[in-house]
Amino acid sequence: MPNFEKRLEQAIAEREIPPAVLFATNKSGSWRYWKAFGPHSLADNTDQRRVNHDSIMWIASCTKLQTSIAVMQCVERGILNLDEPVYAHLPELKDREILTGFDASGQPTYRANPAPITLRHLLTHASGLGYHDSHPLLVQWRRWRNHPGGRGKTVVARYHFPLLFEPGTSWMYGCGNDWAGLLVARATGSRSLEDYLRANVWEPLGLTNFTFSLSARPDLAVRRVPVSDRDADTGKVFAPSKLWRDAYEAADEPLGGQGLYGCAREYAALLESLLRDDGRLLSSAGVERLFARCLSAGSKEGLVEALREEPARLALGGAPRGTRLDYACGGLVFAEGIDGWRSEGTVTWGGYPNLTWWIDRKAGVTGCWFGQLVPTGDAKIVAMTRRFEEMVYAKSKVQGKL
């Protein structure tokens, strides 16, 4: 990959993209790619450190995979059921109405929701719950209600929204994993989702560098890579970001959809465990359940509609227009393969500061791109990530997946 690496180093030096950490491997581990590019900080010229595999980053929605693993463990242990209503542990979601609009006097209008919200709905964004800024009606409702949205201190305070559609009938990227994380903590009697993950996901893999609260882990905070954004006039990347605020650090409880900080080395260990089906996190049946396609016909249509706009398409991985997609409890599923790139059944997701991970069990490869640039769906990083993955697949063909 010398030409690619040279181009990447040049792009970072010229501030086209921020520093990045890249990882990929095959199922047997007979080959792996590990490399970090660029300075630790674009904000401080006196900081001589280079970004590395243990640099701490806000992984944002890459948190969702870990929450989904936690849910699947609870399903395997008979604690939870994917297809039962969640109200026994999340009574706050019971009797949520569907927001239909606003009347002439500016008051919201609703209709009753006839279908229960299930755990599967929460994990696959088919529950009807959005994020605070994911739909114009919800934005208007928050203004009317003076709702704190992304500034609430707890999951309930942030995301106690009306529904936008009947559960299981459409698709809207939203706060389902945040609610699912709270459900796991309550159902298992854990003090918090972080405590559950530490005992059941991190410790089995020997992982010690994840946290929902950097203030509680100063040893990690000193290794944190500043979040960057792109200057609207010059197109150059700079840090610290003017867009970024530590809204997630301000929460009083873990946010299972977006709140983790961690490093690429340990996230890669989690991806490898799932690819190799080594039994340390889930049984083989649990891995299958994590990656099984889940969406109804109506939810698939909603997913297609969500990807119609270019920013959303880039934010959700940059799949070519018209690619058939589905969604699993673990992430976005490619329902068809793309020559030289991801196979049918590949599961992928990412994080708001332009992080990406993918697991392709058919080709026997997995990998991730870790960086810190907001907002999400940056076209230059999406293109560079695609090029990196294509080279991984080319190497996989030469080396073999086993």
KETOR-647110 format. One record per residue (C-alpha): x, y, z; chain; residue number from 1; residue in one letter. Coordinates in nm, 2 decimals, padded with zeros to 4 digits, m for minus. Layout:
+--------+--------+--------+--------+-----+--------+
:      X :      Y :      Z : chaine : num : residu :
+--------+--------+--------+--------+-----+--------+
:      X :      Y :      Z :      A : NUM :      a :
...
+--------+--------+--------+--------+-----+--------+
END
This chain:
+--------+--------+--------+--------+-----+--------+
:      X :      Y :      Z : chaine : num : residu :
+--------+--------+--------+--------+-----+--------+
:  00.00 :  00.00 :  00.00 :      A :   1 :      m :
:  00.29 :  00.24 : m00.04 :      A :   2 :      p :
:  00.12 :  00.47 : m00.29 :      A :   3 :      n :
: m00.19 :  00.49 : m00.08 :      A :   4 :      f :
:  00.01 :  00.56 :  00.24 :      A :   5 :      e :
:  00.20 :  00.84 :  00.06 :      A :   6 :      k :
: m00.12 :  01.00 : m00.06 :      A :   7 :      r :
: m00.27 :  00.97 :  00.29 :      A :   8 :      l :
:  00.04 :  01.13 :  00.46 :      A :   9 :      e :
:  00.02 :  01.41 :  00.20 :      A :  10 :      q :
: m00.35 :  01.47 :  00.26 :      A :  11 :      a :
: m00.29 :  01.50 :  00.63 :      A :  12 :      i :
:  00.01 :  01.72 :  00.59 :      A :  13 :      a :
: m00.19 :  01.95 :  00.37 :      A :  14 :      e :
: m00.48 :  01.94 :  00.61 :      A :  15 :      r :
: m00.72 :  01.78 :  00.36 :      A :  16 :      e :
: m00.81 :  01.53 :  00.63 :      A :  17 :      i :
: m00.72 :  01.49 :  01.00 :      A :  18 :      p :
: m00.48 :  01.23 :  01.15 :      A :  19 :      p :
: m00.61 :  00.87 :  01.12 :      A :  20 :      a :
: m00.55 :  00.52 :  01.25 :      A :  21 :      v :
: m00.62 :  00.23 :  01.02 :      A :  22 :      l :
: m00.66 : m00.14 :  01.09 :      A :  23 :      f :
: m00.75 : m00.45 :  00.89 :      A :  24 :      a :
: m00.70 : m00.83 :  00.93 :      A :  25 :      t :
: m00.83 : m01.16 :  00.80 :      A :  26 :      n :
: m01.01 : m01.43 :  00.98 :      A :  27 :      k :
: m00.70 : m01.64 :  01.08 :      A :  28 :      s :
: m00.48 : m01.34 :  01.16 :      A :  29 :      g :
: m00.22 : m01.46 :  00.90 :      A :  30 :      s :
: m00.20 : m01.10 :  00.78 :      A :  31 :      w :
: m00.29 : m00.77 :  00.94 :      A :  32 :      r :
: m00.25 : m00.40 :  00.86 :      A :  33 :      y :
: m00.19 : m00.16 :  01.14 :      A :  34 :      w :
: m00.07 :  00.20 :  01.08 :      A :  35 :      k :
: m00.13 :  00.55 :  01.22 :      A :  36 :      a :
: m00.08 :  00.87 :  01.03 :      A :  37 :      f :
: m00.03 :  01.22 :  01.14 :      A :  38 :      g :
:  00.03 :  01.43 :  01.45 :      A :  39 :      p :
: m00.17 :  01.38 :  01.77 :      A :  40 :      h :
: m00.31 :  01.73 :  01.76 :      A :  41 :      s :
: m00.37 :  01.99 :  01.49 :      A :  42 :      l :
: m00.44 :  02.24 :  01.76 :      A :  43 :      a :
: m00.11 :  02.26 :  01.94 :      A :  44 :      d :
:  00.22 :  02.29 :  01.75 :      A :  45 :      n :
:  00.41 :  02.22 :  02.07 :      A :  46 :      t :
:  00.26 :  01.88 :  02.10 :      A :  47 :      d :
:  00.52 :  01.65 :  01.93 :      A :  48 :      q :
:  00.33 :  01.33 :  01.98 :      A :  49 :      r :
:  00.21 :  01.13 :  01.68 :      A :  50 :      r :
: m00.13 :  00.96 :  01.67 :      A :  51 :      v :
: m00.11 :  00.59 :  01.74 :      A :  52 :      n :
: m00.31 :  00.28 :  01.80 :      A :  53 :      h :
: m00.37 :  00.37 :  02.16 :      A :  54 :      d :
: m00.48 :  00.73 :  02.10 :      A :  55 :      s :
: m00.81 :  00.80 :  02.26 :      A :  56 :      i :
: m01.10 :  00.92 :  02.04 :      A :  57 :      m :
: m01.47 :  00.98 :  02.08 :      A :  58 :      w :
: m01.61 :  00.68 :  01.89 :      A :  59 :      i :
: m01.97 :  00.82 :  01.89 :      A :  60 :      a :
: m02.20 :  00.58 :  01.72 :      A :  61 :      s :
: m01.94 :  00.30 :  01.70 :      A :  62 :      c :
: m02.07 :  00.26 :  02.06 :      A :  63 :      t :
: m02.38 :  00.10 :  01.92 :      A :  64 :      k :
: m02.21 : m00.22 :  01.83 :      A :  65 :      l :
: m02.10 : m00.27 :  02.19 :      A :  66 :      q :
: m02.45 : m00.21 :  02.32 :      A :  67 :      t :
: m02.59 : m00.45 :  02.07 :      A :  68 :      s :
: m02.34 : m00.72 :  02.18 :      A :  69 :      i :
: m02.45 : m00.66 :  02.54 :      A :  70 :      a :
: m02.81 : m00.70 :  02.43 :      A :  71 :      v :
: m02.73 : m01.03 :  02.25 :      A :  72 :      m :
: m02.56 : m01.16 :  02.56 :      A :  73 :      q :
: m02.87 : m01.09 :  02.76 :      A :  74 :      c :
: m03.08 : m01.27 :  02.50 :      A :  75 :      v :
: m02.85 : m01.57 :  02.52 :      A :  76 :      e :
: m02.88 : m01.58 :  02.90 :      A :  77 :      r :
: m03.26 : m01.56 :  02.88 :      A :  78 :      g :
: m03.27 : m01.22 :  03.04 :      A :  79 :      i :
: m03.42 : m01.04 :  02.74 :      A :  80 :      l :
: m03.62 : m01.12 :  02.43 :      A :  81 :      n :
: m03.57 : m00.93 :  02.11 :      A :  82 :      l :
: m03.94 : m00.95 :  02.01 :      A :  83 :      d :
: m04.12 : m00.87 :  02.33 :      A :  84 :      e :
: m04.23 : m00.52 :  02.43 :      A :  85 :      p :
: m03.96 : m00.34 :  02.62 :      A :  86 :      v :
: m04.20 : m00.17 :  02.87 :      A :  87 :      y :
: m04.11 : m00.40 :  03.17 :      A :  88 :      a :
: m03.77 : m00.23 :  03.18 :      A :  89 :      h :
: m03.85 :  00.09 :  02.99 :      A :  90 :      l :
: m04.19 :  00.20 :  03.12 :      A :  91 :      p :
: m04.11 :  00.55 :  03.00 :      A :  92 :      e :
: m04.17 :  00.43 :  02.64 :      A :  93 :      l :
: m04.51 :  00.29 :  02.70 :      A :  94 :      k :
: m04.81 :  00.48 :  02.55 :      A :  95 :      d :
: m04.58 :  00.69 :  02.34 :      A :  96 :      r :
: m04.80 :  00.86 :  02.08 :      A :  97 :      e :
: m04.71 :  00.92 :  01.71 :      A :  98 :      i :
: m04.65 :  01.29 :  01.63 :      A :  99 :      l :
: m04.84 :  01.37 :  01.31 :      A : 100 :      t :
: m04.80 :  01.75 :  01.28 :      A : 101 :      g :
: m04.91 :  02.08 :  01.43 :      A : 102 :      f :
: m05.24 :  02.25 :  01.41 :      A : 103 :      d :
: m05.32 :  02.61 :  01.31 :      A : 104 :      a :
: m05.26 :  02.73 :  01.67 :      A : 105 :      s :
: m04.91 :  02.57 :  01.68 :      A : 106 :      g :
: m05.01 :  02.28 :  01.90 :      A : 107 :      q :
: m04.88 :  01.93 :  01.82 :      A : 108 :      p :
: m05.12 :  01.67 :  01.69 :      A : 109 :      t :
: m05.08 :  01.30 :  01.76 :      A : 110 :      y :
: m05.24 :  00.96 :  01.69 :      A : 111 :      r :
: m05.23 :  00.65 :  01.91 :      A : 112 :      a :
: m04.96 :  00.40 :  01.85 :      A : 113 :      n :
: m05.12 :  00.05 :  01.79 :      A : 114 :      p :
: m04.79 : m00.15 :  01.80 :      A : 115 :      a :
: m04.55 : m00.23 :  02.09 :      A : 116 :      p :
: m04.19 : m00.12 :  02.07 :      A : 117 :      i :
: m03.96 : m00.42 :  02.09 :      A : 118 :      t :
: m03.59 : m00.45 :  02.15 :      A : 119 :      l :
: m03.53 : m00.55 :  01.79 :      A : 120 :      r :
: m03.70 : m00.22 :  01.68 :      A : 121 :      h :
: m03.47 : m00.02 :  01.91 :      A : 122 :      l :
: m03.15 : m00.18 :  01.78 :      A : 123 :      l :
: m03.25 : m00.15 :  01.41 :      A : 124 :      t :
: m03.39 :  00.21 :  01.41 :      A : 125 :      h :
: m03.74 :  00.08 :  01.33 :      A : 126 :      a :
: m03.90 :  00.19 :  01.66 :      A : 127 :      s :
: m04.03 :  00.53 :  01.55 :      A : 128 :      g :
: m03.79 :  00.71 :  01.78 :      A : 129 :      l :
: m03.55 :  00.96 :  01.62 :      A : 130 :      g :
: m03.27 :  01.17 :  01.74 :      A : 131 :      y :
: m03.34 :  01.52 :  01.86 :      A : 132 :      h :
: m03.25 :  01.67 :  01.52 :      A : 133 :      d :
: m03.33 :  01.38 :  01.28 :      A : 134 :      s :
: m03.67 :  01.50 :  01.16 :      A : 135 :      h :
: m03.83 :  01.85 :  01.11 :      A : 136 :      p :
: m04.14 :  01.76 :  01.31 :      A : 137 :      l :
: m03.93 :  01.65 :  01.60 :      A : 138 :      l :
: m03.72 :  01.97 :  01.59 :      A : 139 :      v :
: m04.04 :  02.17 :  01.59 :      A : 140 :      q :
: m04.18 :  01.96 :  01.88 :      A : 141 :      w :
: m03.87 :  02.02 :  02.08 :      A : 142 :      r :
: m03.89 :  02.40 :  02.04 :      A : 143 :      r :
: m04.26 :  02.38 :  02.14 :      A : 144 :      w :
: m04.18 :  02.17 :  02.44 :      A : 145 :      r :
: m03.86 :  02.35 :  02.53 :      A : 146 :      n :
: m03.70 :  02.01 :  02.53 :      A : 147 :      h :
: m03.32 :  01.98 :  02.61 :      A : 148 :      p :
: m03.26 :  01.73 :  02.33 :      A : 149 :      g :
: m02.89 :  01.64 :  02.32 :      A : 150 :      g :
: m02.82 :  01.83 :  02.64 :      A : 151 :      r :
: m03.03 :  01.62 :  02.88 :      A : 152 :      g :
: m02.84 :  01.46 :  03.16 :      A : 153 :      k :
: m02.99 :  01.12 :  03.12 :      A : 154 :      t :
: m03.13 :  00.90 :  02.85 :      A : 155 :      v :
: m03.49 :  00.97 :  02.96 :      A : 156 :      v :
: m03.43 :  01.34 :  02.97 :      A : 157 :      a :
: m03.26 :  01.35 :  02.63 :      A : 158 :      r :
: m03.48 :  01.12 :  02.44 :      A : 159 :      y :
: m03.83 :  01.10 :  02.58 :      A : 160 :      h :
: m03.98 :  01.19 :  02.24 :      A : 161 :      f :
: m04.30 :  01.11 :  02.07 :      A : 162 :      p :
: m04.28 :  00.85 :  01.79 :      A : 163 :      l :
: m04.25 :  00.95 :  01.43 :      A : 164 :      l :
: m04.41 :  00.63 :  01.29 :      A : 165 :      f :
: m04.56 :  00.30 :  01.40 :      A : 166 :      e :
: m04.29 :  00.06 :  01.52 :      A : 167 :      p :
: m04.17 : m00.18 :  01.25 :      A : 168 :      g :
: m04.32 :  00.01 :  00.96 :      A : 169 :      t :
: m04.04 :  00.25 :  00.86 :      A : 170 :      s :
: m03.68 :  00.35 :  00.94 :      A : 171 :      w :
: m03.54 :  00.66 :  01.11 :      A : 172 :      m :
: m03.19 :  00.68 :  01.26 :      A : 173 :      y :
: m03.24 :  00.75 :  01.62 :      A : 174 :      g :
: m03.18 :  00.69 :  01.99 :      A : 175 :      c :
: m03.29 :  00.33 :  02.01 :      A : 176 :      g :
: m02.94 :  00.21 :  02.12 :      A : 177 :      n :
: m02.93 :  00.47 :  02.40 :      A : 178 :      d :
: m03.26 :  00.33 :  02.53 :      A : 179 :      w :
: m03.13 : m00.03 :  02.48 :      A : 180 :      a :
: m02.82 :  00.05 :  02.69 :      A : 181 :      g :
: m03.04 :  00.17 :  02.97 :      A : 182 :      l :
: m03.25 : m00.14 :  02.94 :      A : 183 :      l :
: m02.95 : m00.36 :  02.97 :      A : 184 :      v :
: m02.84 : m00.19 :  03.29 :      A : 185 :      a :
: m03.18 : m00.21 :  03.44 :      A : 186 :      r :
: m03.25 : m00.57 :  03.33 :      A : 187 :      a :
: m02.92 : m00.70 :  03.47 :      A : 188 :      t :
: m02.91 : m00.50 :  03.79 :      A : 189 :      g :
: m02.59 : m00.33 :  03.68 :      A : 190 :      s :
: m02.50 :  00.00 :  03.83 :      A : 191 :      r :
: m02.46 :  00.13 :  03.48 :      A : 192 :      s :
: m02.41 :  00.02 :  03.12 :      A : 193 :      l :
: m02.04 :  00.09 :  03.16 :      A : 194 :      e :
: m02.02 : m00.15 :  03.45 :      A : 195 :      d :
: m02.20 : m00.41 :  03.24 :      A : 196 :      y :
: m01.97 : m00.36 :  02.94 :      A : 197 :      l :
: m01.66 : m00.37 :  03.16 :      A : 198 :      r :
: m01.75 : m00.71 :  03.31 :      A : 199 :      a :
: m01.90 : m00.88 :  03.01 :      A : 200 :      n :
: m01.74 : m00.72 :  02.70 :      A : 201 :      v :
: m01.42 : m00.55 :  02.79 :      A : 202 :      w :
: m01.27 : m00.78 :  03.05 :      A : 203 :      e :
: m01.32 : m01.10 :  02.85 :      A : 204 :      p :
: m01.10 : m00.94 :  02.57 :      A : 205 :      l :
: m00.86 : m00.77 :  02.81 :      A : 206 :      g :
: m00.97 : m00.42 :  02.71 :      A : 207 :      l :
: m00.90 : m00.14 :  02.96 :      A : 208 :      t :
: m00.92 :  00.18 :  02.74 :      A : 209 :      n :
: m01.29 :  00.24 :  02.70 :      A : 210 :      f :
: m01.50 :  00.48 :  02.91 :      A : 211 :      t :
: m01.81 :  00.69 :  02.89 :      A : 212 :      f :
: m01.65 :  00.95 :  03.12 :      A : 213 :      s :
: m01.31 :  01.09 :  03.05 :      A : 214 :      l :
: m01.33 :  01.30 :  03.37 :      A : 215 :      s :
: m01.33 :  00.97 :  03.56 :      A : 216 :      a :
: m01.03 :  00.84 :  03.35 :      A : 217 :      r :
: m00.77 :  01.12 :  03.34 :      A : 218 :      p :
: m00.52 :  00.86 :  03.22 :      A : 219 :      d :
: m00.73 :  00.83 :  02.90 :      A : 220 :      l :
: m00.81 :  01.20 :  02.88 :      A : 221 :      a :
: m00.44 :  01.30 :  02.83 :      A : 222 :      v :
: m00.43 :  01.07 :  02.53 :      A : 223 :      r :
: m00.74 :  01.21 :  02.37 :      A : 224 :      r :
: m00.71 :  01.33 :  02.01 :      A : 225 :      v :
: m00.88 :  01.67 :  01.96 :      A : 226 :      p :
: m01.19 :  01.68 :  01.73 :      A : 227 :      v :
: m01.14 :  01.88 :  01.41 :      A : 228 :      s :
: m01.37 :  02.04 :  01.16 :      A : 229 :      d :
: m01.33 :  02.18 :  00.81 :      A : 230 :      r :
: m01.30 :  02.55 :  00.73 :      A : 231 :      d :
: m01.59 :  02.65 :  00.51 :      A : 232 :      a :
: m01.38 :  02.90 :  00.31 :      A : 233 :      d :
: m01.05 :  02.71 :  00.26 :      A : 234 :      t :
: m01.16 :  02.35 :  00.29 :      A : 235 :      g :
: m00.87 :  02.29 :  00.53 :      A : 236 :      k :
: m00.91 :  02.09 :  00.85 :      A : 237 :      v :
: m00.83 :  02.26 :  01.18 :      A : 238 :      f :
: m00.87 :  02.19 :  01.55 :      A : 239 :      a :
: m01.01 :  02.23 :  01.80 :      A : 240 :      p :
: m01.35 :  02.21 :  01.63 :      A : 241 :      s :
: m01.59 :  02.50 :  01.67 :      A : 242 :      k :
: m01.88 :  02.26 :  01.61 :      A : 243 :      l :
: m01.78 :  02.01 :  01.88 :      A : 244 :      w :
: m01.90 :  02.04 :  02.24 :      A : 245 :      r :
: m01.86 :  01.78 :  02.51 :      A : 246 :      d :
: m02.23 :  01.71 :  02.53 :      A : 247 :      a :
: m02.17 :  01.34 :  02.59 :      A : 248 :      y :
: m01.92 :  01.40 :  02.87 :      A : 249 :      e :
: m02.19 :  01.61 :  03.04 :      A : 250 :      a :
: m02.44 :  01.32 :  03.06 :      A : 251 :      a :
: m02.49 :  01.17 :  03.40 :      A : 252 :      d :
: m02.53 :  00.81 :  03.27 :      A : 253 :      e :
: m02.38 :  00.62 :  02.98 :      A : 254 :      p :
: m02.53 :  00.68 :  02.63 :      A : 255 :      l :
: m02.53 :  00.34 :  02.46 :      A : 256 :      g :
: m02.57 :  00.48 :  02.12 :      A : 257 :      g :
: m02.29 :  00.74 :  02.11 :      A : 258 :      q :
: m02.11 :  00.80 :  02.44 :      A : 259 :      g :
: m01.79 :  00.59 :  02.44 :      A : 260 :      l :
: m01.43 :  00.71 :  02.42 :      A : 261 :      y :
: m01.17 :  00.45 :  02.32 :      A : 262 :      g :
: m00.88 :  00.35 :  02.10 :      A : 263 :      c :
: m00.85 :  00.18 :  01.77 :      A : 264 :      a :
: m00.64 : m00.11 :  01.90 :      A : 265 :      r :
: m00.91 : m00.22 :  02.14 :      A : 266 :      e :
: m01.20 : m00.17 :  01.90 :      A : 267 :      y :
: m01.01 : m00.38 :  01.65 :      A : 268 :      a :
: m00.99 : m00.66 :  01.91 :      A : 269 :      a :
: m01.36 : m00.66 :  01.94 :      A : 270 :      l :
: m01.41 : m00.68 :  01.56 :      A : 271 :      l :
: m01.16 : m00.96 :  01.54 :      A : 272 :      e :
: m01.34 : m01.16 :  01.81 :      A : 273 :      s :
: m01.67 : m01.13 :  01.61 :      A : 274 :      l :
: m01.51 : m01.22 :  01.28 :      A : 275 :      l :
: m01.34 : m01.52 :  01.42 :      A : 276 :      r :
: m01.64 : m01.63 :  01.61 :      A : 277 :      d :
: m01.41 : m01.72 :  01.90 :      A : 278 :      d :
: m01.69 : m01.75 :  02.16 :      A : 279 :      g :
: m01.54 : m01.49 :  02.40 :      A : 280 :      r :
: m01.83 : m01.25 :  02.35 :      A : 281 :      l :
: m02.11 : m01.45 :  02.19 :      A : 282 :      l :
: m02.19 : m01.80 :  02.09 :      A : 283 :      s :
: m02.20 : m01.87 :  01.72 :      A : 284 :      s :
: m02.58 : m01.85 :  01.73 :      A : 285 :      a :
: m02.54 : m01.51 :  01.90 :      A : 286 :      g :
: m02.31 : m01.38 :  01.63 :      A : 287 :      v :
: m02.56 : m01.49 :  01.37 :      A : 288 :      e :
: m02.84 : m01.32 :  01.56 :      A : 289 :      r :
: m02.63 : m01.00 :  01.58 :      A : 290 :      l :
: m02.58 : m00.99 :  01.21 :      A : 291 :      f :
: m02.91 : m01.12 :  01.08 :      A : 292 :      a :
: m03.12 : m00.90 :  00.85 :      A : 293 :      r :
: m03.42 : m00.76 :  01.04 :      A : 294 :      c :
: m03.61 : m00.50 :  00.85 :      A : 295 :      l :
: m03.97 : m00.53 :  00.72 :      A : 296 :      s :
: m04.06 : m00.42 :  00.37 :      A : 297 :      a :
: m04.18 : m00.08 :  00.51 :      A : 298 :      g :
: m03.86 : m00.03 :  00.71 :      A : 299 :      s :
: m03.65 : m00.11 :  00.41 :      A : 300 :      k :
: m03.83 :  00.16 :  00.21 :      A : 301 :      e :
: m03.77 :  00.40 :  00.50 :      A : 302 :      g :
: m03.40 :  00.32 :  00.49 :      A : 303 :      l :
: m03.39 :  00.38 :  00.11 :      A : 304 :      v :
: m03.57 :  00.72 :  00.17 :      A : 305 :      e :
: m03.32 :  00.81 :  00.44 :      A : 306 :      a :
: m03.03 :  00.75 :  00.20 :      A : 307 :      l :
: m03.18 :  00.96 : m00.08 :      A : 308 :      r :
: m03.00 :  01.27 :  00.02 :      A : 309 :      e :
: m02.62 :  01.28 : m00.05 :      A : 310 :      e :
: m02.51 :  01.39 :  00.30 :      A : 311 :      p :
: m02.70 :  01.10 :  00.46 :      A : 312 :      a :
: m02.57 :  00.85 :  00.20 :      A : 313 :      r :
: m02.21 :  00.96 :  00.28 :      A : 314 :      l :
: m02.28 :  00.95 :  00.65 :      A : 315 :      a :
: m02.41 :  00.60 :  00.63 :      A : 316 :      l :
: m02.09 :  00.46 :  00.46 :      A : 317 :      g :
: m02.11 :  00.59 :  00.10 :      A : 318 :      g :
: m02.27 :  00.28 : m00.06 :      A : 319 :      a :
: m02.34 :  00.35 : m00.43 :      A : 320 :      p :
: m02.69 :  00.47 : m00.50 :      A : 321 :      r :
: m02.92 :  00.18 : m00.57 :      A : 322 :      g :
: m02.73 : m00.07 : m00.35 :      A : 323 :      t :
: m02.97 : m00.30 : m00.17 :      A : 324 :      r :
: m02.93 : m00.26 :  00.20 :      A : 325 :      l :
: m03.09 : m00.40 :  00.52 :      A : 326 :      d :
: m03.03 : m00.35 :  00.89 :      A : 327 :      y :
: m02.93 : m00.60 :  01.16 :      A : 328 :      a :
: m02.92 : m00.55 :  01.53 :      A : 329 :      c :
: m02.54 : m00.50 :  01.49 :      A : 330 :      g :
: m02.54 : m00.25 :  01.20 :      A : 331 :      g :
: m02.61 : m00.17 :  00.84 :      A : 332 :      l :
: m02.61 : m00.48 :  00.61 :      A : 333 :      v :
: m02.51 : m00.49 :  00.25 :      A : 334 :      f :
: m02.79 : m00.71 :  00.09 :      A : 335 :      a :
: m02.58 : m00.74 : m00.22 :      A : 336 :      e :
: m02.20 : m00.75 : m00.28 :      A : 337 :      g :
: m02.00 : m00.49 : m00.47 :      A : 338 :      i :
: m01.71 : m00.62 : m00.69 :      A : 339 :      d :
: m01.37 : m00.54 : m00.54 :      A : 340 :      g :
: m01.53 : m00.42 : m00.22 :      A : 341 :      w :
: m01.78 : m00.55 :  00.04 :      A : 342 :      r :
: m01.95 : m00.89 :  00.00 :      A : 343 :      s :
: m02.32 : m00.96 :  00.04 :      A : 344 :      e :
: m02.38 : m00.98 :  00.42 :      A : 345 :      g :
: m02.11 : m00.73 :  00.52 :      A : 346 :      t :
: m02.22 : m00.54 :  00.83 :      A : 347 :      v :
: m02.09 : m00.19 :  00.89 :      A : 348 :      t :
: m02.14 :  00.13 :  01.08 :      A : 349 :      w :
: m01.94 :  00.43 :  01.20 :      A : 350 :      g :
: m01.92 :  00.72 :  01.43 :      A : 351 :      g :
: m02.01 :  01.09 :  01.39 :      A : 352 :      y :
: m01.64 :  01.21 :  01.37 :      A : 353 :      p :
: m01.60 :  01.00 :  01.05 :      A : 354 :      n :
: m01.50 :  00.67 :  01.20 :      A : 355 :      l :
: m01.59 :  00.35 :  01.02 :      A : 356 :      t :
: m01.58 : m00.02 :  01.09 :      A : 357 :      w :
: m01.69 : m00.32 :  00.89 :      A : 358 :      w :
: m01.70 : m00.70 :  00.92 :      A : 359 :      i :
: m01.72 : m00.91 :  00.61 :      A : 360 :      d :
: m01.77 : m01.27 :  00.72 :      A : 361 :      r :
: m01.80 : m01.40 :  00.36 :      A : 362 :      k :
: m01.46 : m01.26 :  00.25 :      A : 363 :      a :
: m01.32 : m01.32 :  00.60 :      A : 364 :      g :
: m01.19 : m00.96 :  00.66 :      A : 365 :      v :
: m01.26 : m00.68 :  00.91 :      A : 366 :      t :
: m01.12 : m00.34 :  00.97 :      A : 367 :      g :
: m01.17 :  00.02 :  01.08 :      A : 368 :      c :
: m01.08 :  00.38 :  01.02 :      A : 369 :      w :
: m01.04 :  00.59 :  01.32 :      A : 370 :      f :
: m01.02 :  00.97 :  01.30 :      A : 371 :      g :
: m01.18 :  01.28 :  01.45 :      A : 372 :      q :
: m01.35 :  01.52 :  01.21 :      A : 373 :      l :
: m01.70 :  01.67 :  01.23 :      A : 374 :      v :
: m01.95 :  01.68 :  01.08 :      A : 375 :      p :
: m02.01 :  01.33 :  00.97 :      A : 376 :      t :
: m02.01 :  01.21 :  00.61 :      A : 377 :      g :
: m01.71 :  01.40 :  00.50 :      A : 378 :      d :
: m01.67 :  01.33 :  00.12 :      A : 379 :      a :
: m01.29 :  01.32 :  00.13 :      A : 380 :      k :
: m01.27 :  01.08 :  00.42 :      A : 381 :      i :
: m01.54 :  00.86 :  00.27 :      A : 382 :      v :
: m01.34 :  00.83 : m00.06 :      A : 383 :      a :
: m01.02 :  00.76 :  00.12 :      A : 384 :      m :
: m01.18 :  00.50 :  00.34 :      A : 385 :      t :
: m01.32 :  00.33 :  00.03 :      A : 386 :      r :
: m00.98 :  00.32 : m00.13 :      A : 387 :      r :
: m00.83 :  00.17 :  00.19 :      A : 388 :      f :
: m01.09 : m00.10 :  00.20 :      A : 389 :      e :
: m01.05 : m00.19 : m00.17 :      A : 390 :      e :
: m00.68 : m00.24 : m00.11 :      A : 391 :      m :
: m00.76 : m00.46 :  00.19 :      A : 392 :      v :
: m00.99 : m00.68 : m00.03 :      A : 393 :      y :
: m00.72 : m00.70 : m00.30 :      A : 394 :      a :
: m00.47 : m00.82 : m00.04 :      A : 395 :      k :
: m00.72 : m01.06 :  00.10 :      A : 396 :      s :
: m00.75 : m01.22 : m00.24 :      A : 397 :      k :
: m00.38 : m01.27 : m00.26 :      A : 398 :      v :
: m00.32 : m01.38 :  00.10 :      A : 399 :      q :
: m00.64 : m01.58 :  00.14 :      A : 400 :      g :
: m00.91 : m01.52 :  00.41 :      A : 401 :      k :
: m00.83 : m01.82 :  00.63 :      A : 402 :      l :
+--------+--------+--------+--------+-----+--------+
END
